[in-house]
Amino acid sequence: MKDNKSEDSSKLANRHYSPDDYNKNDQVSSGLATTHEQVNDSYVEGEIKSSDSK
């Protein structure tokens, strides 16, 4: 039999980003929305290479 903490941890570990997370007020949704925005910004920006690298 699983204990309550283990069940709660499993629920959190199975969460994925959803666009609805921007409109929710809980800590997990807020964190997922913020992380998604940061990763998206980094992906869109791409890698900046200096002009002297080959």
PyRosetta script that sets phi, psi and omega in degrees:
from pyrosetta import init, pose_from_sequence

init()
pose = pose_from_sequence("MKDNKSEDSSKLANRHYSPDDYNKNDQVSSGLATTHEQVNDSYVEGEIKSSDSK")
pose.set_psi(1, 130.9)
pose.set_omega(1, 179.3)
pose.set_phi(2, -79.0)
pose.set_psi(2, 145.8)
pose.set_omega(2, 175.6)
pose.set_phi(3, -85.4)
pose.set_psi(3, 168.9)
pose.set_omega(3, -175.5)
pose.set_phi(4, -61.9)
pose.set_psi(4, -40.6)
pose.set_omega(4, -179.3)
pose.set_phi(5, -63.4)
pose.set_psi(5, -38.9)
pose.set_omega(5, -179.7)
pose.set_phi(6, -65.6)
pose.set_psi(6, -40.5)
pose.set_omega(6, 178.2)
pose.set_phi(7, -65.2)
pose.set_psi(7, -44.5)
pose.set_omega(7, 179.1)
pose.set_phi(8, -61.5)
pose.set_psi(8, -41.9)
pose.set_omega(8, 179.4)
pose.set_phi(9, -63.7)
pose.set_psi(9, -40.4)
pose.set_omega(9, 179.3)
pose.set_phi(10, -64.4)
pose.set_psi(10, -39.5)
pose.set_omega(10, 178.5)
pose.set_phi(11, -63.5)
pose.set_psi(11, -43.7)
pose.set_omega(11, 179.7)
pose.set_phi(12, -66.6)
pose.set_psi(12, -39.7)
pose.set_omega(12, -178.1)
pose.set_phi(13, -68.1)
pose.set_psi(13, -23.9)
pose.set_omega(13, -179.3)
pose.set_phi(14, -91.2)
pose.set_psi(14, 1.3)
pose.set_omega(14, 179.7)
pose.set_phi(15, -76.6)
pose.set_psi(15, 141.1)
pose.set_omega(15, 175.6)
pose.set_phi(16, -127.1)
pose.set_psi(16, 161.2)
pose.set_omega(16, 178.6)
pose.set_phi(17, -63.2)
pose.set_psi(17, 138.8)
pose.set_omega(17, 173.4)
pose.set_phi(18, -135.6)
pose.set_psi(18, 142.0)
pose.set_omega(18, 178.4)
pose.set_phi(19, -55.7)
pose.set_psi(19, -25.4)
pose.set_omega(19, 177.6)
pose.set_phi(20, -66.8)
pose.set_psi(20, -17.0)
pose.set_omega(20, -179.0)
pose.set_phi(21, -61.1)
pose.set_psi(21, -26.1)
pose.set_omega(21, 178.4)
pose.set_phi(22, -66.8)
pose.set_psi(22, -25.0)
pose.set_omega(22, -176.6)
pose.set_phi(23, -99.4)
pose.set_psi(23, -4.3)
pose.set_omega(23, -179.4)
pose.set_phi(24, -92.4)
pose.set_psi(24, 157.3)
pose.set_omega(24, -175.5)
pose.set_phi(25, -108.2)
pose.set_psi(25, 2.5)
pose.set_omega(25, -178.9)
pose.set_phi(26, -83.2)
pose.set_psi(26, 160.2)
pose.set_omega(26, -173.0)
pose.set_phi(27, -64.0)
pose.set_psi(27, -39.9)
pose.set_omega(27, -178.3)
pose.set_phi(28, -66.4)
pose.set_psi(28, -45.5)
pose.set_omega(28, 179.4)
pose.set_phi(29, -62.8)
pose.set_psi(29, -42.0)
pose.set_omega(29, 178.5)
pose.set_phi(30, -62.1)
pose.set_psi(30, -43.3)
pose.set_omega(30, 179.2)
pose.set_phi(31, -65.5)
pose.set_psi(31, -41.5)
pose.set_omega(31, 178.5)
pose.set_phi(32, -65.2)
pose.set_psi(32, -41.0)
pose.set_omega(32, 179.3)
pose.set_phi(33, -65.0)
pose.set_psi(33, -42.7)
pose.set_omega(33, 179.3)
pose.set_phi(34, -64.7)
pose.set_psi(34, -46.1)
pose.set_omega(34, 179.6)
pose.set_phi(35, -63.2)
pose.set_psi(35, -41.0)
pose.set_omega(35, 178.6)
pose.set_phi(36, -61.2)
pose.set_psi(36, -42.6)
pose.set_omega(36, -180.0)
pose.set_phi(37, -64.4)
pose.set_psi(37, -42.1)
pose.set_omega(37, -179.7)
pose.set_phi(38, -65.8)
pose.set_psi(38, -44.1)
pose.set_omega(38, 179.3)
pose.set_phi(39, -65.2)
pose.set_psi(39, -42.4)
pose.set_omega(39, 179.4)
pose.set_phi(40, -61.8)
pose.set_psi(40, -43.6)
pose.set_omega(40, 178.4)
pose.set_phi(41, -60.8)
pose.set_psi(41, -43.3)
pose.set_omega(41, 179.4)
pose.set_phi(42, -65.4)
pose.set_psi(42, -40.7)
pose.set_omega(42, -180.0)
pose.set_phi(43, -64.8)
pose.set_psi(43, -44.5)
pose.set_omega(43, -178.6)
pose.set_phi(44, -67.4)
pose.set_psi(44, -38.6)
pose.set_omega(44, -179.5)
pose.set_phi(45, -67.0)
pose.set_psi(45, -38.5)
pose.set_omega(45, 179.7)
pose.set_phi(46, 78.3)
pose.set_psi(46, -173.5)
pose.set_omega(46, -179.3)
pose.set_phi(47, -90.5)
pose.set_psi(47, 133.9)
pose.set_omega(47, 178.4)
pose.set_phi(48, -101.0)
pose.set_psi(48, 114.4)
pose.set_omega(48, -179.6)
pose.set_phi(49, -106.1)
pose.set_psi(49, 145.7)
pose.set_omega(49, 176.2)
pose.set_phi(50, -73.6)
pose.set_psi(50, 155.2)
pose.set_omega(50, -175.8)
pose.set_phi(51, -70.9)
pose.set_psi(51, -17.5)
pose.set_omega(51, -178.9)
pose.set_phi(52, -91.9)
pose.set_psi(52, -1.8)
pose.set_omega(52, 178.4)
pose.set_phi(53, -81.1)
pose.set_psi(53, 144.6)
pose.set_omega(53, -177.9)
pose.set_phi(54, -123.4)
pose.dump_pdb("model.pdb")
